Amino acid sequence: MFLAGVANATLIWSGVFAAAPQAFLLLFGGLFGTAGIALLGLLMLATWCALGLLLAALTRRALECRS
């Protein structure tokens, strides 16, 4: 239940509910229920984490090249 709450908060914070077409969210939620919405949130959270790690790696590499 806690992970579902975190996933839903991530969806709202990242603006997925505003950016994604409503039909997609209804279809995803209809097929998988609350677990589907939670899964979508966890996928979004994983995406943000991966982008953060990529940005950190690129920044570190750029700083190493400067020195």
Buried (B, 14 or more C-beta within 10 A) or exposed (E): EEEBEBBBEBBEEBEBEEEBEEEEBEEBBEEEEEEBBBBBBBBBBEEEEEEEEEEEEEEEEEEEEEE
